[in-house]
Amino acid sequence: MHLGRPHRRPDGDSPGPRSGAHGAAQPRLGLTLVAASLCIFVVQLDFLALNLALPRMASELGTTTTDLQWVISGYMLALAATLIPGGRLGDILGRKRMLVGGLVVFGVCSLAAGLSSEAGVVIVMRIAQGVGAGVLFPLAIAVITDAYPPDRTMRAIGNAYGMGALALALGPVFGGGVTELLSWRVVLLVNVPTCAAAIVMVVAGVRESHDTTVPRSIDLPGVLSVALGIALVTYAVDRSTDWPPAWTAGLAAAGALLLVAFVLRERVARWPLVALDLFRNKPYVLITLMATVANIAFVVAMYGITIYLQQVEGYSPLGAGLVFLAASVSAGVAAPLSGRLGERFDVPRTMAAATVVGGAGLFVASYGGGLWTYVPGLALTGFGYGLGWAMGSAGTQVVVPAERAGQASGVTLAIVIGVAGVCVAAGATLIEVRAAGEGLGASIEGVLRWIAVGSAVAAAVLGVIAWRLMPRTTARSG
């Protein structure tokens, strides 16, 4: 089976033609790509910039950096909980309409968080902002899948990530520089004009599209069970050092039961939020798992290195942002490259090799040693993990029918980002626990090494499974 080759649904029914099969003749194709890229840009700039602002924000709001990590992980978990319903709502109610709605929510919540002086309010607004981002991310990919013919989809998505990846280069320097020279609040307030610009481009450049195979209804019990399940599991992880073990275990078990209930619900729902036959598509499952490994490693590494550079090495926010350029620029280069590599080389095994490269870079960076270690180590980290993440997001879109693009994108991103959100909370807790006995610097270094080795081993295992279970998989037939 080849990514991009006409394929059949997992249940054996032939998919209909892509609504954008003649997209090459549409004069608005370029505008669609720019609009989708802006939506990705807005989300990525916000996350990366705010990472560098976290220590200064915690100081001004009178709390600790580890407690305030919910500004990051709470946002990511809300995003993850919304990705599946967000993608599905776009399929049902209209992808263009929901993109505009997501941008409005994202911008308004950014404004409220940037003007607040209470840590709790900032966290709540960030969680609400994550809901807006959960709509933006899957639908930005889905509108490209709708507009472009199948043989151009993977490269177009890679280009969108590449244009959006400008945020990867700007985010750390922007967040660190603005935090140091002005205020961390500006990092949030800048989302208002960028969201406004994105809304204009979506209105001008994106055509409305739906999944015409389903009615305009959504499985509300499924939405509630998956959102609450993810939230409870993550909160249990975050509170594990503060609450009695029985409490956290009970909360985690309740979350797990809700996720089981979600799967059971989807099996019997007339119009399920997620059609479970999606998981019988072996290329889709393996590519999603590989992207999850790469994203976990990248996100936890970013959190740990942010704290390490500023609180252990003594870098200013701007200085830390400049060091981060090594990772962000290389990840930005990897994004557009992913589509081209996916057209020429086996996708799962290329992702496995890229993740191993990322792990090697993180292992080098974890030993400290100044710029001579940080710069090459972070460059490999950003390139390897960035390539694995971007190639995964593009690759999964090409192995599903276009009418299910929003659903498939939402499921992939929910898994990839949701698991990473849990791991940020777990990583922050682990760093805090280890720091009490061995110091903050040694604690972060140890966690980063485990992440580096673990990601490389997991990628290698998945690569072997792909080699055993699947034929060579590329974006082009032939």
C-alpha positions in Angstrom: 0.0 0.0 0.0 1.3 3.4 -0.9 0.5 6.7 0.7 -1.4 8.8 -1.9 -2.4 5.8 -4.1 -6.1 5.4 -4.5 -7.1 3.1 -1.6 -10.1 1.5 0.0 -11.8 2.2 3.3 -10.9 -0.2 6.1 -14.3 -1.8 5.8 -13.8 -2.5 2.1 -16.0 0.3 0.7 -14.4 2.5 -1.9 -14.0 6.1 -0.9 -15.5 8.8 -3.0 -13.3 11.2 -4.9 -11.7 14.0 -3.0 -13.7 17.2 -3.1 -10.5 18.9 -4.0 -9.4 16.6 -6.8 -9.4 19.4 -9.2 -7.8 21.8 -6.8 -4.9 22.4 -9.0 -7.1 24.5 -11.2 -8.5 26.6 -8.4 -7.0 30.1 -8.2 -7.5 30.1 -4.4 -5.2 27.1 -3.8 -2.4 29.4 -2.7 -4.7 31.4 -0.4 -5.9 28.2 1.2 -2.3 27.1 1.9 -1.5 30.5 3.4 -4.6 30.5 5.5 -3.9 27.0 6.9 -0.3 28.0 7.5 -1.4 31.0 9.5 -3.6 28.9 11.7 -0.7 26.6 12.5 1.6 29.6 12.9 -0.7 31.1 15.6 -0.8 28.0 17.7 2.9 27.2 17.4 4.2 30.7 18.1 2.0 30.9 21.2 3.2 27.6 22.7 6.9 28.1 21.9 7.0 31.8 23.0 5.2 31.2 26.2 7.6 28.4 27.2 10.4 30.9 27.5 8.2 33.3 29.5 7.2 30.7 32.1 9.8 31.5 34.8 9.3 35.3 34.7 5.5 34.8 34.6 5.6 32.6 37.7 7.7 35.2 39.5 5.3 38.0 38.7 2.2 36.0 39.6 3.6 34.8 42.9 3.8 31.1 42.2 6.4 28.5 41.2 7.4 27.4 37.7 6.4 23.8 38.3 2.9 24.9 39.6 2.5 27.2 36.6 3.4 24.5 34.2 -0.4 24.1 33.9 -0.2 27.2 31.7 1.5 24.8 29.2 0.2 21.3 30.1 -3.4 22.5 30.9 -3.5 24.3 27.5 -2.2 21.1 25.8 -4.7 18.9 27.5 -7.6 21.1 26.6 -6.3 21.2 23.1 -6.0 17.4 23.0 -9.5 16.9 24.5 -10.9 19.2 21.8 -9.1 17.9 18.8 -11.4 15.0 18.1 -14.7 16.9 18.5 -13.1 19.9 16.8 -12.2 18.0 13.7 -15.5 16.2 13.6 -17.5 19.5 14.1 -15.7 20.9 11.2 -16.6 17.9 9.1 -20.3 18.3 10.1 -20.9 22.0 10.5 -18.3 23.3 8.0 -14.5 23.5 8.2 -14.3 27.1 7.2 -16.9 28.2 9.7 -15.3 26.3 12.6 -11.8 27.6 11.7 -13.1 31.2 12.1 -14.8 30.3 15.4 -11.6 28.7 16.7 -9.6 31.7 15.9 -12.1 34.0 17.7 -11.9 31.8 20.8 -8.1 31.7 20.7 -7.7 35.4 20.3 -10.3 36.5 22.9 -8.8 34.1 25.6 -5.3 35.3 24.8 -6.4 38.8 25.4 -8.0 37.9 28.7 -5.0 35.9 29.9 -2.6 38.7 28.9 -4.6 41.3 30.9 -5.0 39.1 34.1 -3.0 39.5 37.3 -4.1 36.2 38.9 -2.3 32.9 38.2 -5.6 31.0 38.4 -7.3 33.2 35.8 -4.4 32.9 33.5 -4.5 29.1 33.7 -8.3 29.0 33.1 -7.9 31.3 30.1 -5.1 29.2 28.8 -7.3 26.1 29.1 -10.1 27.9 27.2 -7.5 29.0 24.6 -6.5 25.4 24.2 -10.1 24.6 23.2 -9.8 27.1 20.4 -6.5 25.6 19.3 -8.1 22.2 19.3 -10.4 23.4 16.6 -7.7 25.1 14.6 -5.1 22.4 14.3 -7.0 19.5 12.7 -9.1 21.7 10.5 -6.1 23.6 9.2 -4.8 20.3 7.9 -8.3 19.1 6.7 -8.9 22.2 4.5 -5.6 21.4 2.7 -6.7 17.8 2.2 -10.0 19.0 0.8 -8.5 21.5 -1.6 -5.5 19.6 -3.0 -5.6 16.4 -5.2 -4.3 13.3 -3.5 -0.9 13.2 -5.2 -0.1 16.8 -3.9 -1.6 16.5 -0.4 1.5 15.4 1.5 3.8 18.0 0.0 1.1 20.7 0.6 0.8 19.8 4.2 4.6 19.7 4.6 4.7 23.2 3.1 2.0 24.4 5.5 4.0 23.1 8.4 7.1 24.8 6.9 5.4 28.2 6.6 3.9 27.7 10.0 7.3 26.6 11.3 8.5 30.2 11.0 7.0 30.3 14.5 9.5 27.6 15.5 12.3 30.0 14.6 10.6 33.2 15.9 8.9 31.7 19.0 11.8 31.2 21.4 13.6 34.5 20.5 10.3 36.4 20.5 9.1 34.9 23.8 12.5 35.4 25.5 13.2 38.8 24.1 9.7 40.3 24.7 9.6 38.8 28.2 13.0 40.3 29.1 12.6 43.7 27.4 8.8 44.3 27.8 6.6 41.8 29.6 5.4 38.2 29.3 1.9 39.7 28.8 2.9 40.9 25.3 3.6 37.2 24.3 -0.2 36.6 24.8 -1.5 39.9 23.6 0.3 39.6 20.2 -2.1 36.7 19.5 -4.9 39.2 19.0 -3.7 40.8 15.8 -2.3 37.5 14.4 -5.7 35.8 14.9 -7.4 38.8 13.2 -5.0 38.4 10.2 -5.7 34.6 10.1 -9.4 35.2 10.1 -9.1 37.5 7.1 -7.1 34.9 5.2 -9.5 32.1 6.1 -12.5 34.1 4.9 -10.7 35.0 1.7 -8.9 31.8 0.9 -10.8 28.8 2.2 -13.9 27.3 0.6 -16.5 25.7 2.8 -16.4 21.9 3.0 -18.2 19.1 4.9 -18.4 15.4 5.3 -21.5 14.8 3.2 -21.8 11.2 4.4 -23.1 12.0 7.9 -25.9 14.2 9.3 -25.3 17.5 11.1 -25.2 16.0 14.6 -22.4 15.1 17.0 -22.1 12.3 19.6 -22.3 14.4 22.8 -21.8 11.4 25.2 -18.6 10.6 23.3 -17.4 14.2 23.5 -17.9 14.3 27.3 -16.4 10.9 28.0 -13.2 11.5 26.0 -12.7 15.1 27.2 -13.2 14.3 30.9 -11.2 11.0 30.7 -8.2 12.8 29.3 -8.5 15.6 31.9 -8.8 13.3 34.9 -5.9 11.1 33.9 -3.7 14.2 33.5 -4.8 15.9 36.7 -4.0 12.6 38.6 -0.5 12.6 37.2 0.0 16.3 38.2 -1.3 15.8 41.7 0.6 12.6 42.4 3.2 14.2 44.7 0.6 16.3 46.7 -2.2 13.8 47.2 -2.3 10.4 48.9 -1.5 7.6 46.5 -5.0 6.1 46.8 -6.6 9.4 45.7 -4.5 9.9 42.6 -4.9 6.2 41.7 -8.7 6.5 42.0 -8.8 9.6 39.9 -6.6 8.1 37.2 -8.7 4.9 37.3 -11.9 7.1 36.8 -10.3 8.8 33.8 -9.2 5.5 32.3 -12.8 4.1 32.8 -14.2 7.1 31.0 -11.8 6.5 28.1 -13.0 2.9 28.0 -16.5 4.1 28.1 -15.7 6.4 25.1 -14.5 3.4 23.1 -17.6 1.4 24.0 -19.9 4.3 23.1 -18.3 4.7 19.7 -18.9 1.1 18.9 -22.7 1.5 19.3 -23.3 5.1 18.4 -25.3 5.6 15.2 -23.1 8.5 14.2 -19.9 8.0 16.2 -17.4 10.8 17.0 -14.7 8.4 15.8 -15.3 5.5 13.4 -13.2 2.8 15.1 -12.5 1.2 11.7 -9.9 3.9 11.4 -7.7 1.8 13.7 -7.7 -1.1 11.3 -5.7 1.0 8.9 -2.1 -0.3 9.8 -0.2 2.6 8.1 -2.4 5.1 9.9 -1.8 3.5 13.3 1.9 3.0 12.9 2.5 6.5 11.6 0.4 8.0 14.4 2.4 6.1 17.1 5.7 7.2 15.6 4.6 10.8 15.6 3.5 10.4 19.2 6.9 9.3 20.2 8.6 12.2 18.4 6.3 14.8 19.9 6.5 13.4 23.5 10.3 13.7 23.3 10.3 17.1 21.7 7.8 18.7 24.1 9.2 17.3 27.3 12.7 18.2 26.2 11.6 21.8 25.5 10.1 22.1 29.0 13.1 20.6 30.7 15.7 22.6 28.8 13.8 25.8 29.3 14.0 25.4 33.1 17.6 24.2 32.9 18.9 27.1 30.8 17.3 29.8 33.0 17.3 28.3 36.5 20.5 26.2 36.4 22.7 27.8 33.8 21.5 31.4 34.6 20.5 32.4 31.1 18.1 35.4 30.7 14.9 34.7 28.8 16.3 36.3 25.7 19.6 34.3 26.1 17.7 31.1 26.4 15.6 32.0 23.4 18.8 32.5 21.3 20.1 29.1 22.4 16.8 27.5 21.5 17.2 28.8 17.9 19.3 25.7 17.2 16.3 23.5 17.8 13.6 25.7 16.5 15.3 26.6 13.2 16.2 23.0 12.5 12.7 21.9 13.2 11.5 24.6 10.9 13.7 23.3 8.1 12.5 19.7 8.8 8.8 20.6 8.3 8.7 21.4 4.6 11.3 18.7 4.0 9.0 16.1 5.4 6.6 16.3 2.5 9.3 15.8 0.0 11.0 13.0 1.8 7.6 11.3 2.2 7.1 11.3 -1.6 10.5 9.6 -2.1 11.2 7.4 0.9 9.4 4.9 3.0 7.4 7.0 5.5 7.3 4.9 8.7 11.0 3.9 8.5 12.1 7.4 7.6 10.2 8.6 10.7 11.9 6.0 12.8 15.4 7.1 11.6 14.6 10.7 12.2 13.4 10.1 15.8 16.7 8.2 16.5 18.6 11.2 15.2 16.5 13.4 17.5 17.3 11.2 20.5 21.0 11.3 19.8 20.9 15.1 19.7 18.9 15.3 23.0 21.4 12.9 24.6 24.3 15.2 23.7 22.4 18.3 24.9 21.6 16.6 28.2 25.2 16.7 29.3 25.4 20.5 29.5 28.9 21.8 28.7 28.0 25.1 27.3 27.2 26.3 23.7 29.5 23.7 22.1 27.2 21.0 23.4 23.9 22.8 23.4 23.9 24.1 19.8 24.7 20.9 17.9 22.7 18.8 20.3 19.6 21.0 20.1 20.0 21.2 16.3 19.8 17.5 15.9 17.0 17.3 18.5 14.8 19.8 16.6 15.5 18.3 13.2 15.0 14.7 14.1 11.9 15.1 16.3 10.5 17.9 14.0 10.8 15.7 11.0 9.1 12.8 12.8 6.2 15.0 13.9 5.6 16.8 10.6 5.9 13.7 8.5 3.5 11.8 10.8 0.8 14.5 10.5 1.1 14.7 6.7 1.4 10.9 6.2 -1.8 10.0 8.1 -3.9 12.4 6.0 -3.0 10.6 2.8 -4.1 7.2 3.9 -7.7 8.2 4.7 -10.5 9.3 2.4 -10.8 13.1 2.1 -14.3 13.3 3.5 -12.9 11.9 6.8 -9.9 14.3 6.8 -11.1 16.3 9.8 -11.9 13.3 11.9 -8.6 11.5 11.1 -6.6 14.6 11.7 -8.4 15.2 15.0 -7.8 11.7 16.2 -4.1 11.7 15.2 -3.5 15.1 16.9 -5.4 14.2 20.0 -3.2 11.1 20.5 0.0 12.9 19.6 -0.6 16.1 21.6 -2.7 14.5 24.4 -0.1 11.9 25.4 2.6 14.6 25.2 0.5 16.8 27.6 0.3 13.9 30.1 4.1 13.5 29.7 4.8 17.2 30.4 2.8 16.9 33.6 4.6 13.7 34.5 8.0 15.1 33.5 7.5 18.2 35.7 6.5 16.0 38.6 9.5 13.7 38.1 11.9 16.6 37.9 10.5 18.1 41.1 10.8 14.8 43.0 14.3 14.0 41.8 15.5 17.6 42.4 14.8 17.2 46.1 17.6 14.6 46.4 20.1 15.4 43.6 19.5 19.0 42.7 17.6 20.6 39.9 20.4 20.4 37.3 21.1 16.7 37.8 17.4 15.9 37.9 16.7 17.6 34.5 19.7 16.0 32.9 18.7 12.5 34.0 15.1 12.9 32.8 16.3 14.2 29.4 18.7 11.2 29.0 15.9 8.8 29.7 13.7 10.6 27.2 16.5 10.5 24.6 17.2 6.8 25.0 13.5 5.9 25.3 12.4 7.7 22.2 15.2 6.1 20.1 14.4 2.6 21.3 10.6 3.1 20.8 11.2 4.4 17.3 13.5 1.5 16.4 10.9 -1.0 17.7 8.1 0.6 15.7 10.4 0.7 12.6 11.0 -3.0 12.9 7.2 -3.6 13.3 6.6 -1.5 10.1 9.2 -3.5 8.3 7.6 -6.8 9.3 3.9 -5.9 8.8 3.9 -3.4 6.0 5.3 -3.1 2.5 7.3 -0.1 1.6 5.2 3.0 2.0 5.7 6.2 0.2 3.5 9.1 -0.9 3.7 8.3 -4.6 2.4 5.2 -6.2 4.6 3.2 -8.4 
